[in-house]
Amino acid sequence: MVGLIILAALWLLALAWTALTTLHVIALRPDQVASRIERLSRLWPLTGAVPLALLTIALAGWRS
């Protein structure tokens, strides 16, 4: 049960990080967007969809 709570908390943190990153890119001036996306793309495996996907799979596996 504790593991499930930890996984759920990590999933929520990853979701929040994804939302904040997305909002930050949206708030940029058009001339800044390309460079920001390029910098984020280097970190992409550590941000956004990858942790959300892995944690979702872990949560689904935990429940079954």
PDB file with one MODEL, atoms N, CA, C and O in Angstrom:
MODEL        1
ATOM      1  N   MET A   1       0.818  -1.201   0.000  1.00  0.00           N
ATOM      2  CA  MET A   1       0.000   0.000   0.000  1.00  0.00           C
ATOM      3  C   MET A   1       0.866   1.271   0.000  1.00  0.00           C
ATOM      4  O   MET A   1       0.561   2.245  -0.688  1.00  0.00           O
ATOM      5  N   VAL A   2       1.941   1.237   0.780  1.00  0.00           N
ATOM      6  CA  VAL A   2       2.834   2.394   0.830  1.00  0.00           C
ATOM      7  C   VAL A   2       3.473   2.625  -0.533  1.00  0.00           C
ATOM      8  O   VAL A   2       3.634   3.765  -0.970  1.00  0.00           O
ATOM      9  N   GLY A   3       3.837   1.526  -1.205  1.00  0.00           N
ATOM     10  CA  GLY A   3       4.431   1.653  -2.538  1.00  0.00           C
ATOM     11  C   GLY A   3       3.477   2.300  -3.525  1.00  0.00           C
ATOM     12  O   GLY A   3       3.889   3.100  -4.365  1.00  0.00           O
ATOM     13  N   LEU A   4       2.200   1.953  -3.422  1.00  0.00           N
ATOM     14  CA  LEU A   4       1.197   2.538  -4.306  1.00  0.00           C
ATOM     15  C   LEU A   4       1.068   4.040  -4.051  1.00  0.00           C
ATOM     16  O   LEU A   4       0.933   4.824  -4.991  1.00  0.00           O
ATOM     17  N   ILE A   5       1.109   4.430  -2.803  1.00  0.00           N
ATOM     18  CA  ILE A   5       1.027   5.855  -2.461  1.00  0.00           C
ATOM     19  C   ILE A   5       2.245   6.599  -3.000  1.00  0.00           C
ATOM     20  O   ILE A   5       2.121   7.707  -3.522  1.00  0.00           O
ATOM     21  N   ILE A   6       3.413   5.991  -2.873  1.00  0.00           N
ATOM     22  CA  ILE A   6       4.639   6.615  -3.388  1.00  0.00           C
ATOM     23  C   ILE A   6       4.576   6.745  -4.906  1.00  0.00           C
ATOM     24  O   ILE A   6       4.923   7.792  -5.453  1.00  0.00           O
ATOM     25  N   LEU A   7       4.133   5.687  -5.592  1.00  0.00           N
ATOM     26  CA  LEU A   7       4.006   5.752  -7.053  1.00  0.00           C
ATOM     27  C   LEU A   7       2.995   6.811  -7.470  1.00  0.00           C
ATOM     28  O   LEU A   7       3.227   7.549  -8.428  1.00  0.00           O
ATOM     29  N   ALA A   8       1.877   6.890  -6.758  1.00  0.00           N
ATOM     30  CA  ALA A   8       0.865   7.898  -7.087  1.00  0.00           C
ATOM     31  C   ALA A   8       1.417   9.307  -6.873  1.00  0.00           C
ATOM     32  O   ALA A   8       1.159  10.202  -7.678  1.00  0.00           O
ATOM     33  N   ALA A   9       2.171   9.506  -5.801  1.00  0.00           N
ATOM     34  CA  ALA A   9       2.770  10.819  -5.542  1.00  0.00           C
ATOM     35  C   ALA A   9       3.774  11.180  -6.632  1.00  0.00           C
ATOM     36  O   ALA A   9       3.806  12.320  -7.094  1.00  0.00           O
ATOM     37  N   LEU A  10       4.592  10.215  -7.042  1.00  0.00           N
ATOM     38  CA  LEU A  10       5.550  10.466  -8.124  1.00  0.00           C
ATOM     39  C   LEU A  10       4.835  10.788  -9.428  1.00  0.00           C
ATOM     40  O   LEU A  10       5.275  11.654 -10.184  1.00  0.00           O
ATOM     41  N   TRP A  11       3.729  10.089  -9.692  1.00  0.00           N
ATOM     42  CA  TRP A  11       2.953  10.337 -10.902  1.00  0.00           C
ATOM     43  C   TRP A  11       2.403  11.761 -10.891  1.00  0.00           C
ATOM     44  O   TRP A  11       2.445  12.459 -11.905  1.00  0.00           O
ATOM     45  N   LEU A  12       1.890  12.184  -9.746  1.00  0.00           N
ATOM     46  CA  LEU A  12       1.357  13.543  -9.646  1.00  0.00           C
ATOM     47  C   LEU A  12       2.459  14.592  -9.808  1.00  0.00           C
ATOM     48  O   LEU A  12       2.242  15.631 -10.431  1.00  0.00           O
ATOM     49  N   LEU A  13       3.633  14.323  -9.250  1.00  0.00           N
ATOM     50  CA  LEU A  13       4.758  15.243  -9.432  1.00  0.00           C
ATOM     51  C   LEU A  13       5.173  15.333 -10.897  1.00  0.00           C
ATOM     52  O   LEU A  13       5.444  16.423 -11.400  1.00  0.00           O
ATOM     53  N   ALA A  14       5.222  14.198 -11.579  1.00  0.00           N
ATOM     54  CA  ALA A  14       5.573  14.194 -13.005  1.00  0.00           C
ATOM     55  C   ALA A  14       4.517  14.935 -13.819  1.00  0.00           C
ATOM     56  O   ALA A  14       4.845  15.662 -14.757  1.00  0.00           O
ATOM     57  N   LEU A  15       3.258  14.750 -13.458  1.00  0.00           N
ATOM     58  CA  LEU A  15       2.178  15.459 -14.146  1.00  0.00           C
ATOM     59  C   LEU A  15       2.294  16.964 -13.923  1.00  0.00           C
ATOM     60  O   LEU A  15       2.128  17.747 -14.858  1.00  0.00           O
ATOM     61  N   ALA A  16       2.576  17.363 -12.699  1.00  0.00           N
ATOM     62  CA  ALA A  16       2.739  18.790 -12.398  1.00  0.00           C
ATOM     63  C   ALA A  16       3.930  19.374 -13.152  1.00  0.00           C
ATOM     64  O   ALA A  16       3.851  20.483 -13.680  1.00  0.00           O
ATOM     65  N   TRP A  17       5.036  18.626 -13.203  1.00  0.00           N
ATOM     66  CA  TRP A  17       6.223  19.093 -13.924  1.00  0.00           C
ATOM     67  C   TRP A  17       5.910  19.284 -15.405  1.00  0.00           C
ATOM     68  O   TRP A  17       6.323  20.273 -16.011  1.00  0.00           O
ATOM     69  N   THR A  18       5.181  18.337 -15.979  1.00  0.00           N
ATOM     70  CA  THR A  18       4.801  18.437 -17.387  1.00  0.00           C
ATOM     71  C   THR A  18       3.938  19.669 -17.622  1.00  0.00           C
ATOM     72  O   THR A  18       4.147  20.406 -18.586  1.00  0.00           O
ATOM     73  N   ALA A  19       2.973  19.889 -16.744  1.00  0.00           N
ATOM     74  CA  ALA A  19       2.091  21.052 -16.887  1.00  0.00           C
ATOM     75  C   ALA A  19       2.870  22.357 -16.765  1.00  0.00           C
ATOM     76  O   ALA A  19       2.672  23.276 -17.560  1.00  0.00           O
ATOM     77  N   LEU A  20       3.748  22.442 -15.783  1.00  0.00           N
ATOM     78  CA  LEU A  20       4.535  23.666 -15.603  1.00  0.00           C
ATOM     79  C   LEU A  20       5.467  23.919 -16.782  1.00  0.00           C
ATOM     80  O   LEU A  20       5.619  25.057 -17.224  1.00  0.00           O
ATOM     81  N   THR A  21       6.083  22.868 -17.285  1.00  0.00           N
ATOM     82  CA  THR A  21       6.969  23.012 -18.444  1.00  0.00           C
ATOM     83  C   THR A  21       6.181  23.491 -19.656  1.00  0.00           C
ATOM     84  O   THR A  21       6.635  24.367 -20.392  1.00  0.00           O
ATOM     85  N   THR A  22       5.003  22.915 -19.860  1.00  0.00           N
ATOM     86  CA  THR A  22       4.156  23.311 -20.987  1.00  0.00           C
ATOM     87  C   THR A  22       3.719  24.761 -20.854  1.00  0.00           C
ATOM     88  O   THR A  22       3.785  25.522 -21.819  1.00  0.00           O
ATOM     89  N   LEU A  23       3.275  25.147 -19.666  1.00  0.00           N
ATOM     90  CA  LEU A  23       2.852  26.531 -19.454  1.00  0.00           C
ATOM     91  C   LEU A  23       4.010  27.507 -19.631  1.00  0.00           C
ATOM     92  O   LEU A  23       3.826  28.613 -20.139  1.00  0.00           O
ATOM     93  N   HIS A  24       5.189  27.096 -19.214  1.00  0.00           N
ATOM     94  CA  HIS A  24       6.355  27.968 -19.374  1.00  0.00           C
ATOM     95  C   HIS A  24       6.665  28.197 -20.851  1.00  0.00           C
ATOM     96  O   HIS A  24       6.973  29.318 -21.254  1.00  0.00           O
ATOM     97  N   VAL A  25       6.587  27.152 -21.648  1.00  0.00           N
ATOM     98  CA  VAL A  25       6.851  27.293 -23.086  1.00  0.00           C
ATOM     99  C   VAL A  25       5.770  28.150 -23.737  1.00  0.00           C
ATOM    100  O   VAL A  25       6.068  28.963 -24.612  1.00  0.00           O
ATOM    101  N   ILE A  26       4.520  27.976 -23.319  1.00  0.00           N
ATOM    102  CA  ILE A  26       3.428  28.775 -23.886  1.00  0.00           C
ATOM    103  C   ILE A  26       3.621  30.257 -23.570  1.00  0.00           C
ATOM    104  O   ILE A  26       3.285  31.117 -24.385  1.00  0.00           O
ATOM    105  N   ALA A  27       4.162  30.556 -22.384  1.00  0.00           N
ATOM    106  CA  ALA A  27       4.316  31.949 -21.954  1.00  0.00           C
ATOM    107  C   ALA A  27       5.486  32.671 -22.622  1.00  0.00           C
ATOM    108  O   ALA A  27       5.617  33.886 -22.478  1.00  0.00           O
ATOM    109  N   LEU A  28       6.324  31.957 -23.338  1.00  0.00           N
ATOM    110  CA  LEU A  28       7.489  32.583 -23.966  1.00  0.00           C
ATOM    111  C   LEU A  28       7.091  33.427 -25.168  1.00  0.00           C
ATOM    112  O   LEU A  28       6.043  33.219 -25.779  1.00  0.00           O
ATOM    113  N   ARG A  29       7.946  34.374 -25.486  1.00  0.00           N
ATOM    114  CA  ARG A  29       7.761  35.127 -26.727  1.00  0.00           C
ATOM    115  C   ARG A  29       8.063  34.191 -27.898  1.00  0.00           C
ATOM    116  O   ARG A  29       8.842  33.249 -27.750  1.00  0.00           O
ATOM    117  N   PRO A  30       7.460  34.438 -29.045  1.00  0.00           N
ATOM    118  CA  PRO A  30       7.666  33.538 -30.190  1.00  0.00           C
ATOM    119  C   PRO A  30       9.130  33.307 -30.555  1.00  0.00           C
ATOM    120  O   PRO A  30       9.490  32.210 -30.980  1.00  0.00           O
ATOM    121  N   ASP A  31       9.974  34.318 -30.396  1.00  0.00           N
ATOM    122  CA  ASP A  31      11.377  34.145 -30.765  1.00  0.00           C
ATOM    123  C   ASP A  31      12.148  33.298 -29.751  1.00  0.00           C
ATOM    124  O   ASP A  31      13.264  32.866 -30.042  1.00  0.00           O
ATOM    125  N   GLN A  32      11.589  33.054 -28.589  1.00  0.00           N
ATOM    126  CA  GLN A  32      12.258  32.247 -27.569  1.00  0.00           C
ATOM    127  C   GLN A  32      11.840  30.779 -27.601  1.00  0.00           C
ATOM    128  O   GLN A  32      12.524  29.924 -27.040  1.00  0.00           O
ATOM    129  N   VAL A  33      10.729  30.492 -28.249  1.00  0.00           N
ATOM    130  CA  VAL A  33      10.157  29.149 -28.185  1.00  0.00           C
ATOM    131  C   VAL A  33      11.097  28.098 -28.757  1.00  0.00           C
ATOM    132  O   VAL A  33      11.299  27.054 -28.137  1.00  0.00           O
ATOM    133  N   ALA A  34      11.672  28.351 -29.919  1.00  0.00           N
ATOM    134  CA  ALA A  34      12.517  27.344 -30.572  1.00  0.00           C
ATOM    135  C   ALA A  34      13.711  26.965 -29.705  1.00  0.00           C
ATOM    136  O   ALA A  34      14.014  25.781 -29.556  1.00  0.00           O
ATOM    137  N   SER A  35      14.387  27.949 -29.135  1.00  0.00           N
ATOM    138  CA  SER A  35      15.554  27.622 -28.309  1.00  0.00           C
ATOM    139  C   SER A  35      15.146  26.897 -27.038  1.00  0.00           C
ATOM    140  O   SER A  35      15.854  25.998 -26.586  1.00  0.00           O
ATOM    141  N   ARG A  36      14.017  27.272 -26.457  1.00  0.00           N
ATOM    142  CA  ARG A  36      13.549  26.597 -25.239  1.00  0.00           C
ATOM    143  C   ARG A  36      13.180  25.148 -25.532  1.00  0.00           C
ATOM    144  O   ARG A  36      13.522  24.251 -24.762  1.00  0.00           O
ATOM    145  N   ILE A  37      12.487  24.918 -26.635  1.00  0.00           N
ATOM    146  CA  ILE A  37      12.108  23.550 -26.992  1.00  0.00           C
ATOM    147  C   ILE A  37      13.356  22.725 -27.283  1.00  0.00           C
ATOM    148  O   ILE A  37      13.417  21.548 -26.929  1.00  0.00           O
ATOM    149  N   GLU A  38      14.348  23.333 -27.923  1.00  0.00           N
ATOM    150  CA  GLU A  38      15.594  22.608 -28.198  1.00  0.00           C
ATOM    151  C   GLU A  38      16.272  22.195 -26.892  1.00  0.00           C
ATOM    152  O   GLU A  38      16.744  21.065 -26.767  1.00  0.00           O
ATOM    153  N   ARG A  39      16.321  23.104 -25.926  1.00  0.00           N
ATOM    154  CA  ARG A  39      16.935  22.768 -24.631  1.00  0.00           C
ATOM    155  C   ARG A  39      16.125  21.711 -23.892  1.00  0.00           C
ATOM    156  O   ARG A  39      16.693  20.796 -23.297  1.00  0.00           O
ATOM    157  N   LEU A  40      14.805  21.833 -23.927  1.00  0.00           N
ATOM    158  CA  LEU A  40      13.967  20.846 -23.248  1.00  0.00           C
ATOM    159  C   LEU A  40      14.049  19.481 -23.921  1.00  0.00           C
ATOM    160  O   LEU A  40      13.949  18.451 -23.254  1.00  0.00           O
ATOM    161  N   SER A  41      14.231  19.471 -25.244  1.00  0.00           N
ATOM    162  CA  SER A  41      14.278  18.191 -25.953  1.00  0.00           C
ATOM    163  C   SER A  41      15.489  17.365 -25.540  1.00  0.00           C
ATOM    164  O   SER A  41      15.457  16.136 -25.603  1.00  0.00           O
ATOM    165  N   ARG A  42      16.558  18.038 -25.118  1.00  0.00           N
ATOM    166  CA  ARG A  42      17.721  17.290 -24.627  1.00  0.00           C
ATOM    167  C   ARG A  42      17.412  16.610 -23.300  1.00  0.00           C
ATOM    168  O   ARG A  42      17.984  15.566 -22.986  1.00  0.00           O
ATOM    169  N   LEU A  43      16.516  17.194 -22.525  1.00  0.00           N
ATOM    170  CA  LEU A  43      16.132  16.627 -21.229  1.00  0.00           C
ATOM    171  C   LEU A  43      14.847  15.815 -21.307  1.00  0.00           C
ATOM    172  O   LEU A  43      14.393  15.286 -20.293  1.00  0.00           O
ATOM    173  N   TRP A  44      14.255  15.708 -22.488  1.00  0.00           N
ATOM    174  CA  TRP A  44      12.932  15.122 -22.630  1.00  0.00           C
ATOM    175  C   TRP A  44      12.766  13.760 -21.975  1.00  0.00           C
ATOM    176  O   TRP A  44      11.720  13.512 -21.376  1.00  0.00           O
ATOM    177  N   PRO A  45      13.752  12.858 -22.060  1.00  0.00           N
ATOM    178  CA  PRO A  45      13.540  11.571 -21.392  1.00  0.00           C
ATOM    179  C   PRO A  45      13.328  11.703 -19.884  1.00  0.00           C
ATOM    180  O   PRO A  45      12.744  10.815 -19.262  1.00  0.00           O
ATOM    181  N   LEU A  46      13.794  12.794 -19.296  1.00  0.00           N
ATOM    182  CA  LEU A  46      13.636  12.991 -17.859  1.00  0.00           C
ATOM    183  C   LEU A  46      12.419  13.835 -17.519  1.00  0.00           C
ATOM    184  O   LEU A  46      12.067  13.969 -16.347  1.00  0.00           O
ATOM    185  N   THR A  47      11.777  14.403 -18.524  1.00  0.00           N
ATOM    186  CA  THR A  47      10.639  15.276 -18.275  1.00  0.00           C
ATOM    187  C   THR A  47       9.445  14.803 -19.078  1.00  0.00           C
ATOM    188  O   THR A  47       9.584  14.009 -20.008  1.00  0.00           O
ATOM    189  N   GLY A  48       8.311  15.279 -18.726  1.00  0.00           N
ATOM    190  CA  GLY A  48       7.125  15.106 -19.544  1.00  0.00           C
ATOM    191  C   GLY A  48       6.596  13.696 -19.651  1.00  0.00           C
ATOM    192  O   GLY A  48       6.345  13.035 -18.643  1.00  0.00           O
ATOM    193  N   ALA A  49       6.428  13.241 -20.873  1.00  0.00           N
ATOM    194  CA  ALA A  49       5.682  12.028 -21.147  1.00  0.00           C
ATOM    195  C   ALA A  49       6.358  10.755 -20.666  1.00  0.00           C
ATOM    196  O   ALA A  49       5.671   9.809 -20.283  1.00  0.00           O
ATOM    197  N   VAL A  50       7.668  10.705 -20.675  1.00  0.00           N
ATOM    198  CA  VAL A  50       8.351   9.457 -20.301  1.00  0.00           C
ATOM    199  C   VAL A  50       8.085   9.071 -18.847  1.00  0.00           C
ATOM    200  O   VAL A  50       7.659   7.944 -18.599  1.00  0.00           O
ATOM    201  N   PRO A  51       8.319   9.963 -17.870  1.00  0.00           N
ATOM    202  CA  PRO A  51       8.007   9.555 -16.497  1.00  0.00           C
ATOM    203  C   PRO A  51       6.527   9.278 -16.292  1.00  0.00           C
ATOM    204  O   PRO A  51       6.164   8.364 -15.551  1.00  0.00           O
ATOM    205  N   LEU A  52       5.665  10.061 -16.944  1.00  0.00           N
ATOM    206  CA  LEU A  52       4.235   9.804 -16.806  1.00  0.00           C
ATOM    207  C   LEU A  52       3.873   8.429 -17.339  1.00  0.00           C
ATOM    208  O   LEU A  52       3.104   7.701 -16.712  1.00  0.00           O
ATOM    209  N   ALA A  53       4.419   8.071 -18.485  1.00  0.00           N
ATOM    210  CA  ALA A  53       4.130   6.758 -19.062  1.00  0.00           C
ATOM    211  C   ALA A  53       4.649   5.639 -18.172  1.00  0.00           C
ATOM    212  O   ALA A  53       3.934   4.670 -17.916  1.00  0.00           O
ATOM    213  N   LEU A  54       5.882   5.760 -17.699  1.00  0.00           N
ATOM    214  CA  LEU A  54       6.454   4.712 -16.848  1.00  0.00           C
ATOM    215  C   LEU A  54       5.699   4.574 -15.535  1.00  0.00           C
ATOM    216  O   LEU A  54       5.439   3.460 -15.081  1.00  0.00           O
ATOM    217  N   LEU A  55       5.349   5.693 -14.928  1.00  0.00           N
ATOM    218  CA  LEU A  55       4.612   5.626 -13.671  1.00  0.00           C
ATOM    219  C   LEU A  55       3.194   5.113 -13.876  1.00  0.00           C
ATOM    220  O   LEU A  55       2.663   4.410 -13.017  1.00  0.00           O
ATOM    221  N   THR A  56       2.577   5.452 -14.999  1.00  0.00           N
ATOM    222  CA  THR A  56       1.242   4.924 -15.293  1.00  0.00           C
ATOM    223  C   THR A  56       1.294   3.414 -15.471  1.00  0.00           C
ATOM    224  O   THR A  56       0.423   2.700 -14.977  1.00  0.00           O
ATOM    225  N   ILE A  57       2.308   2.926 -16.172  1.00  0.00           N
ATOM    226  CA  ILE A  57       2.475   1.476 -16.341  1.00  0.00           C
ATOM    227  C   ILE A  57       2.706   0.813 -14.991  1.00  0.00           C
ATOM    228  O   ILE A  57       2.144  -0.245 -14.709  1.00  0.00           O
ATOM    229  N   ALA A  58       3.536   1.439 -14.156  1.00  0.00           N
ATOM    230  CA  ALA A  58       3.798   0.876 -12.830  1.00  0.00           C
ATOM    231  C   ALA A  58       2.528   0.838 -11.988  1.00  0.00           C
ATOM    232  O   ALA A  58       2.263  -0.155 -11.311  1.00  0.00           O
ATOM    233  N   LEU A  59       1.743   1.912 -12.026  1.00  0.00           N
ATOM    234  CA  LEU A  59       0.491   1.935 -11.264  1.00  0.00           C
ATOM    235  C   LEU A  59      -0.489   0.891 -11.787  1.00  0.00           C
ATOM    236  O   LEU A  59      -1.164   0.224 -11.003  1.00  0.00           O
ATOM    237  N   ALA A  60      -0.570   0.747 -13.105  1.00  0.00           N
ATOM    238  CA  ALA A  60      -1.475  -0.248 -13.681  1.00  0.00           C
ATOM    239  C   ALA A  60      -1.035  -1.657 -13.308  1.00  0.00           C
ATOM    240  O   ALA A  60      -1.868  -2.509 -13.001  1.00  0.00           O
ATOM    241  N   GLY A  61       0.269  -1.903 -13.334  1.00  0.00           N
ATOM    242  CA  GLY A  61       0.780  -3.216 -12.949  1.00  0.00           C
ATOM    243  C   GLY A  61       0.561  -3.500 -11.483  1.00  0.00           C
ATOM    244  O   GLY A  61       0.309  -4.642 -11.098  1.00  0.00           O
ATOM    245  N   TRP A  62       0.655  -2.473 -10.665  1.00  0.00           N
ATOM    246  CA  TRP A  62       0.468  -2.630  -9.223  1.00  0.00           C
ATOM    247  C   TRP A  62      -0.965  -3.039  -8.911  1.00  0.00           C
ATOM    248  O   TRP A  62      -1.205  -3.846  -8.014  1.00  0.00           O
ATOM    249  N   ARG A  63      -1.919  -2.476  -9.658  1.00  0.00           N
ATOM    250  CA  ARG A  63      -3.337  -2.725  -9.389  1.00  0.00           C
ATOM    251  C   ARG A  63      -3.799  -4.088  -9.900  1.00  0.00           C
ATOM    252  O   ARG A  63      -4.786  -4.626  -9.398  1.00  0.00           O
ATOM    253  N   SER A  64      -3.118  -4.649 -10.872  1.00  0.00           N
ATOM    254  CA  SER A  64      -3.598  -5.914 -11.452  1.00  0.00           C
ATOM    255  C   SER A  64      -3.038  -7.123 -10.746  1.00  0.00           C
ATOM    256  O   SER A  64      -3.349  -8.254 -11.118  1.00  0.00           O
TER     257      SER A  64
ENDMDL
END
